[in-house]
Amino acid sequence: MFSRILVKLVDEAIVPALVLLVARIVTALVLTKVNNIPFSFTASGFVYGSQDEFLFVNSYSTLAMVCVLTVGLLYVLSKSHFFHATHIKPHTSARLFSLNLSGFIQTSFDLYSQGAIWLSYAYLLLFSTGVMVYFDLIYSWVFYVSAILTIISTYLFVIDVEKELQISKEQSPTNQEAVLRFGDEEIE
Amino acid sequence: MKHHATNFGLFVLLLSLLAVPMAGFYMFNYQPAAESGYEVPEYVPINIVGGSEVLSDIDQRLPLESSMETTTD
């Protein structure tokens, strides 16, 4: 039996992986074209003529990855805060159905699997930028931007999980049992 | 046991997918200017005249433009 969670995570990880990689390569190519930076494409990848050019292209293409991550995380976090099936406001739900956008309303399983994947990429990027800053391969401010993004998105994600836990606690079977017992006692 | 193997395979697949964007960090590199040939090399060729005798390091240096052409040729 396949693990449902693992299958879902693999499914959700494919698109962000490709988008992030493509964003980095396209940004690097655009930067070299716009700034007329000579480079050669060898077996070891893009090779630049000087450290300054390499630093420039490496930093801004990493920043492009951070921007793509920001957009992805904002999309997932906004869905989990405003369109979460467990705590969506009735008038928002009604409006989405009237606009034929009911697909925006998603369950915790969908949202948290997407959130886990995007946050994993954020932490991996934070780790990678940290290593590159240590070896002077990118500008240090790229690492700080990545760190701020990771901290804010983790905080917002935790807030949503807290909200979800509160809702599930209120709707737990123990509470329902208490209500039923209370009703039984009244009947007696 | 078979289920564990399958799920472990899925887990490895997930980790490799997570590593795909990080692989981009190894795609960029640089070489020192003198080796790459894109910039003026650290040395300037000296035109030796009068047999094997070097007359002067200053006077006999070629202009910058011609020295670049010399290296690219």
Contacts between the chains, C-beta under 8 A, distances in Angstrom:
chain1	res1	chain2	res2	distance
A	1	B	3	5.3
A	2	B	6	6.2
A	2	B	7	7.0
A	2	B	10	6.8
A	3	B	7	4.6
A	3	B	10	6.3
A	6	B	7	5.8
A	6	B	10	4.1
A	6	B	11	6.0
A	6	B	14	6.4
A	7	B	10	6.5
A	9	B	14	5.4
A	10	B	10	6.0
A	10	B	13	5.5
A	10	B	14	5.1
A	10	B	17	6.5
A	13	B	14	6.0
A	13	B	17	4.1
A	13	B	18	6.3
A	14	B	17	6.3
A	16	B	21	7.8
A	17	B	17	5.1
A	17	B	18	7.1
A	17	B	20	4.1
A	17	B	21	5.6
A	18	B	20	7.3
A	20	B	20	7.8
A	20	B	21	3.7
A	20	B	24	7.6
A	21	B	20	5.8
A	21	B	21	5.0
A	21	B	23	7.4
A	21	B	24	5.3
A	24	B	21	7.1
A	24	B	24	4.5
A	25	B	24	6.8
A	25	B	27	7.4
A	28	B	28	6.9
A	38	B	38	4.9
A	40	B	36	7.7
A	44	B	29	5.4
A	45	B	26	6.8
A	45	B	27	3.5
A	45	B	28	5.9
A	45	B	29	6.0
A	46	B	27	6.0
A	46	B	28	5.1
A	46	B	29	7.0
A	47	B	29	5.1
A	47	B	30	6.4
A	47	B	31	5.8
A	47	B	36	7.4
A	48	B	28	7.4
A	48	B	29	7.3
A	48	B	30	4.3
A	48	B	31	7.7
A	49	B	30	7.0
A	49	B	31	6.9
A	49	B	33	5.7
A	49	B	36	4.4
A	49	B	38	3.5
A	49	B	39	6.0
A	50	B	30	6.5
A	50	B	32	7.9
A	50	B	33	5.4
A	50	B	36	7.9
A	50	B	38	7.6
A	50	B	39	6.8
A	51	B	30	5.5
A	53	B	30	7.1
A	54	B	28	6.5
A	54	B	29	7.1
A	54	B	30	3.6
A	57	B	28	6.7
A	58	B	28	5.2
A	61	B	24	8.0
A	61	B	28	7.6
A	62	B	25	7.9
A	65	B	21	6.7
A	65	B	24	7.7
A	117	B	18	8.0
A	120	B	18	5.7
A	121	B	18	7.0
A	121	B	21	6.5
A	124	B	18	6.3
A	124	B	19	8.0
A	124	B	21	7.5
A	124	B	22	5.7
A	125	B	21	7.6
A	125	B	22	7.9
A	128	B	22	5.6
A	128	B	25	5.5
A	132	B	25	6.9
